[in-house]
Amino acid sequence: MVTKASVRLLVSLGCVILAFAGNAQACAICFSGLVVTPGQRLDAADQAVIATPVDGQGRFRVMEIVKGDGTVGDILVQPGLVTPVAEAVMSVDGLTVGDGEVAKLDRKPVLLFHDKVSEKWTSLGAMSVDFAGWLRQLAQTKQSAETPKRIWPQLTLTSSYLTDAEWRDRIVVVAQQLESPEPLVAAIAYGELSRAPYAVTRLLKPQLDAAKLLTWTNDPRLASRRSAYTLLLGIAGGSGAVVALEQQIGAALATGDANNLSALLAADLELRGASRVDWLETTFFADHQRRLPEIQAALLALSVHGGADGTVPRQRVIEAYRYLIKARKPMAGFVAMELADWEAWDATADYVAIIRSKAVRDPAEEFAILSYLQRSPLTTAQAALDPSADQRQ
């Protein structure tokens, strides 16, 4: 019963208490961990080529080798292979056999991946051979073996783990093609940006154009990418970014619109630094008129900065989490797993008191707090877990 409740809470909180194992953590504001990006599919493929249809019977001539063995001019045969329709190319999911339309001779070349498990070729969509070199650069940034990642409480994500060093190489390659005029290239670049650790994304600051990012965040056609570009706007900085973020945060608070609020707050923290956390605590945690989605957004913004441990030091984020624990005891479990992952054991006494007072009613939150206490090395945590402790006192 607790397991089901935990999973339900994980979804309902928008992954606020999501915690990945390992050093390179995907930015939770942009990436849910439930989507396999084209870049991850490239990492998983044993072969990748750009090929052109020879006929309508699933025969393709290789024009460029992106990854793996093969020779330019080879003929690949995959009966029933289809290419995604143009509208679907903008998705980071890509398409496979049966999702699109049969390849036609008059279409552009297509990007094909070969899966060594299924031993089949799949098409990600149309792509010019001009981008083969960029794809090879992207593929070469992945050298390490797959490493499973833990998702709270006991789920795993094994797709395309990258080390910190690999991410530093990859993010530079990705930045070259953000909003490329080639739709599939733009989708691949955005997919990798969306799952890059925030600490790595911050390294792009010298390359970012704030004016261009501001345009992208206001483009309704890029609504699904707004959060990532909002974060980049905060990293890029500049007076235009400050004014734009102030206006958008003010509008969001006035209307109660929390759709992009986590990204706006994270960008605002990047621009203003640790001193801005005081305002966030007062505005979202102390004000009991704030709705749950707004509180979630504030927590998610803090989580991103706590993971990066940069402009806003992790210790200041921990202090903000403890402020939440005291100001909103029924929500104390929201941050328990992340505090445990950061080994922030100073909250032990707070959590012991909350468990004894039964302030938290949700079984999943209680489970998260008890998990924190089980991991805490402090003796008070052990006493809290001992059912006879209160009888002895």
Secondary structure, 3 states (H helix, E strand, C coil): CHHHHHHHHHHHCCCCCCCCCCCCCCCCCCCCCCCCCHHHHHHHCCEEEEEEECCCCCEEEEEEEEECCCCCCCEEECCCCEECCHHHHHCCCCCCCCCCEECCCCCCCEEEEEECCCCEEEEEEECCHHHHHHHHHHHHCCCCCCCCEEECCCEEECCCCCCHHHHHHHHHHHHCCCCCCCHHHHHHHHHHHHHCCHHHHHHHHHHCCHHHHHHHHCCHHHHHHHHHHHHHHHHHCCHHHHHHHHHHHHHHHHHCCCCCHHHHHHHHHHHHCCCHHHHHHHHHHHCCCCCHHHHHHHHHHHHHHHHHCCCCCHHHHHHHHHHHHHHCHHHHHHHHHHHHHCCCHHHHHHHHHHHHHCCCCCHHHHHHHHHHHHHCCCHHHHHHHCCCHHHHC
